[in-house]
Amino acid sequence: MLSIALQGLKNFGSKILHGVTSAAKQVAPVLHKVMGAVAPTIGAINPTAGMIARGVGGAAGMANKFLNR
């Protein structure tokens, strides 16, 4: 009985992970493009915020490469 419950829990976790991965595959390229376009403008106003925006855009680009290979 416990084995069946654990199998159902494992299947549920797998579905959650699949949903998160699917969402990340769609969000990462858009976030990469938006942050790449906005970072120079933000950097002109506040250099520290611009560096953070470039970092977020770069991380989104790396996630995009990893997820969509």
VENVEN-V579394 format. One record per residue. PHI is phi in whole degrees, 0 to 359 (NA if undefined). PSI is psi in whole degrees, -180 to 180 (NA if undefined). NEAR is the number of other C-alpha atoms within 12 Angstrom. Layout:
phi:PHI psi:PSI near:NEAR
phi:PHI psi:PSI near:NEAR
//
This chain:
phi:NA psi:-42 near:7
phi:295 psi:-35 near:8
phi:298 psi:-41 near:9
phi:294 psi:-41 near:10
phi:295 psi:-41 near:11
phi:293 psi:-37 near:12
phi:296 psi:-41 near:13
phi:295 psi:-38 near:14
phi:293 psi:-40 near:14
phi:296 psi:-43 near:14
phi:296 psi:-40 near:14
phi:296 psi:-45 near:14
phi:298 psi:-38 near:14
phi:295 psi:-39 near:14
phi:293 psi:-39 near:14
phi:297 psi:-48 near:14
phi:299 psi:-40 near:14
phi:296 psi:-41 near:15
phi:295 psi:-42 near:14
phi:295 psi:-43 near:16
phi:296 psi:-42 near:19
phi:297 psi:-42 near:16
phi:294 psi:-42 near:17
phi:296 psi:-35 near:24
phi:297 psi:-31 near:24
phi:274 psi:-34 near:20
phi:281 psi:-38 near:22
phi:302 psi:-49 near:28
phi:294 psi:-35 near:26
phi:292 psi:-45 near:20
phi:298 psi:-39 near:27
phi:298 psi:-46 near:28
phi:294 psi:-45 near:21
phi:295 psi:-47 near:22
phi:293 psi:-34 near:29
phi:295 psi:-34 near:26
phi:280 psi:-33 near:18
phi:270 psi:-27 near:22
phi:303 psi:-44 near:27
phi:298 psi:-39 near:21
phi:293 psi:-44 near:19
phi:296 psi:-40 near:20
phi:296 psi:-30 near:20
phi:290 psi:-32 near:14
phi:279 psi:-48 near:13
phi:218 psi:109 near:14
phi:302 psi:-37 near:15
phi:294 psi:-44 near:16
phi:296 psi:-36 near:19
phi:296 psi:-41 near:22
phi:296 psi:-40 near:22
phi:295 psi:-43 near:20
phi:297 psi:-41 near:28
phi:296 psi:-38 near:27
phi:296 psi:-43 near:20
phi:295 psi:-42 near:25
phi:297 psi:-41 near:28
phi:295 psi:-42 near:24
phi:296 psi:-39 near:21
phi:294 psi:-37 near:28
phi:295 psi:-41 near:27
phi:294 psi:-41 near:20
phi:297 psi:-39 near:23
phi:298 psi:-45 near:25
phi:299 psi:-42 near:17
phi:291 psi:-44 near:15
phi:285 psi:-34 near:20
phi:253 psi:46 near:18
phi:262 psi:NA near:8
//
